[in-house]
């Protein structure tokens, strides 16, 4: 279970913190390539080194290959689809995460894995901290991809201006897009903290507070529908991640050496 938790944490960190940010409009092709290479090498290397002593080389190799392949393939899909708005699909991110969890569980469960013993790495508290860090990373980047995917499918995302244009309306859309992304990230972070503390009533307060601030915009139907879609998608992501973090951190933190 600890090895599986670490493997998922490495996947989330490599895929969402190191791999290229396809929503960024300032990164050049060379920088994105370098970040993609760094993410795949990080994932593959950790996948080989992470299993405890006594794990056979074949299991290490397969686990390393699974990590490297999933990180590289999902990043390349984003690079190809997201900037072109040809397939900014929330189901792509969800399927990639579920698929990786299932495949990595099969590899670990069917492989010959050693016993971590009393090492510092394979302790309950360290594992819980790794899960927490990975969960926060997923809250920001994965949450943004899923929410933007839902809005994109509904045609409710403002169109960012093209390079070299000075269209005031397009610039306003770009600014609105950036502000919405930042608000959504902070909103999901507060939500997973609330879920982790078992205070589910805070979720309603956060959504109501955001709605109160933007109440004037509800007079426009398109904005109202975009707000509702974004809020539901963001809250769903925060609930899933928050409950997963609460269960995993509680489980590993209480685990005796």
N, C-alpha and C positions, 0 to 999 in steps of 0.2 A: 504494500500500500504506500509506503514512503517513497519507494522508487517511482511508482506511478505518479504520485503527487509531484515529485521533483521533475519528472519528464514533462508533465502537463505545464508546469511552471516555466520550464525552459522553452517549450513551444510558444507559450503566450508572450514571453519576453522577447524572444527572437522574432516572432511574427509581427508583433505590434509595437515594439519599442526600437528595434534595430532595423528591420526591413524598411524599404522606402515608404514614405508617406505619400500616397497617391493623391491626397487632397491638396498638397502643397504645390503652389504655382511658381515657386522660386528655385526649386532644385533642378539642376541640369541633368542631362542624361548620364554624364560621367559620375556625378555624385550618387545618383540613384543606383548605378551599377555597382559602385564601391560598397554602398550600404547593403545591397542585396548579397554581394559576395561575403561581406562581414557577417551577415545574419546566418547564411547557410554554413559557413565555416564554424561559427560559434555553436550553432545547433548540432552539427555533426560531431564536433570535437567533444562537447559536453555529453552528447549521447554515448560516446565511446568511454569516457572517463567516469561518468556518473554511477554506473552499476557498482555495487560493492565487491570487495575481493572475493574470489571464488566463482564469479560469473564466467561462463565459458565465452571464448572469443566470438563464436558464431552469434550468440545472443547480443553481445556488445555491438557487433557489426550490423546486425539487422536493426537494432534500436537506433543506432547512429544513422543508418540509411533512411529509416522512417522519418526521423526528425528532419534531416537534411532535405528529403524529397518534399515533405509537406510544406516546409517553410519556403522553399524555392518555388514550388508550383503555385501556391496561393499568392505569393508576392508577384509573380509573373502575370497571373490572371488579373490582379488589381491594376498593374501597370498597363495592361492591354485594354482592359474594359472600362475602368473608372474614368480616366481622363477623356475618353471618347463618349462617355455617357451611353455606351452601347449595352451595358449589362451590369449596372451598379446594383447587384442583386443582394438583398439581405440573406436570402437562402444560401448563397454561396459561402458567406462567412459562417453561418450556422452549420451547414453541412461539413465544412472544413474542420470546425472544432469538434463536432460530434464524431466525424470520421476518424480524426486523429486520436481521440480518447478511446474509441473502440479498438482501433488497430494497435495502439501502444499497449492497451490492456491485454490483448491477445499475445503480443510478442513477449511481454513480461510474464504472463501467466503460463505460457507454453515453453518458455526458455528455461535454461538452468541458471538461476540467479543465486548468487552467494548471499551470505548473511552479514549485514552491516555491523552487527555487534554493538559495542558501546562507543562507536566513533562519534565525534562531534557532529558530523554531517547528518548521520542517521539518528538524530534525536528528535523527540516529538516537538519541542519548542522551535527548533531551527526549521523543521518541515512546515510548521504552522506559519512562521514568518515568511518563508518562501511562497507559500500559497497566498498570503496576504499581499505581498508585493506584486505577484503575477495577476491577482484579481484586480488591483488598482490599475495596472497597465491595461488590462482588458476593458475596464470600465471606460477609460478615456478613448482609446483608439478603436477597439472592436465595437464599443457602443456607438461611436460616431459613424462607423461604416454601416452598421445595421439601421440606425435611425435615418441616415441619409439615403440608404437604399429604399426604405419604406416610402420616404417622401418622394424620391426620384421615380419610383414606380407609379406614384399617384400624380406625378407632374406638378408637385408642390414645392420644388426647390428653386430659389431664385437663380437666374442664369448669371454667372460671373462674366465680367467684360473680357473681350478678347485683347490680346497683347496689342499695344499701340493705339488703342481707342480712348477717347475722352468723353464717352457718353455719360452724362450725369446720372441718368436713370440706372444704367448698368453698374456704375460705381456705387450707387446706393445699394443695389442688390448685393454686390460683393461685400460691402460693409455689413449689411444685414446678415449675410451668410456667416461671416466671421464671428459676429456677436452671438448669433444663435448657437454656433458650435461651442463657443466658450461657456455660454449659459448652460447648455446641455451637459457639458463635461462636469461643471460644478454641481449641477442638479443631481446627476447620477452618483457622484462621489458622496454627497450628503445623504442620498437615499440608501446607498449600501451601508453607510455608517448607521443609519437609523434601523435598517433591517438587521444588521449585526447586533445591535443593542436590543432588538426585540420591540422597538417602538414604531410599529407600523402606522400609527396615526400621523406620524410626521410626514409620511408620503403625501397624504391628502393636503396637509398644510403647505407643503412646497409647491404642489401643482396649483393650489388656490392662490398662493402669493404671486406666482408667475402669471397667472391669468388676470389677477387684479392689476398688475403693472401694465399689462397690454390690453386692458379691457376696451379701450377705444378702437383697437384694430378689429374687434369682433363684429363691427358693423359691416365689414367687408367679408363676404362669404368665403372667398379663396383663402384669406388669412385665417379665418376661424377654422376651416377644415384642415389647413396645414398645421395649425396650433394643436388641434385635437389629435391628429395623426402622430405628430412628433412627440406629444406628451405621453400618449399611450405606448408608443414604441420605446421611448426612453425609460418610462416606468417599468415596462416589462423586462427590459435588459437589466435594470438595476435590481429588480426583484429576484430574477434568476441568479445573477451574480452574487447578490447579497445573501441569499439563502444557501448557495453553494459554499460561500466563504464562511458563513456562520457554522455550517455543519463540519466542514473540513478543519477549520481552525480549532473548534471546540474538541473535535476528535483527536487531533494530533497533540494539542497543547496538554491534554490530560494524560497522554500516553506515558507510561512509566518506562525508564531506560531498560 
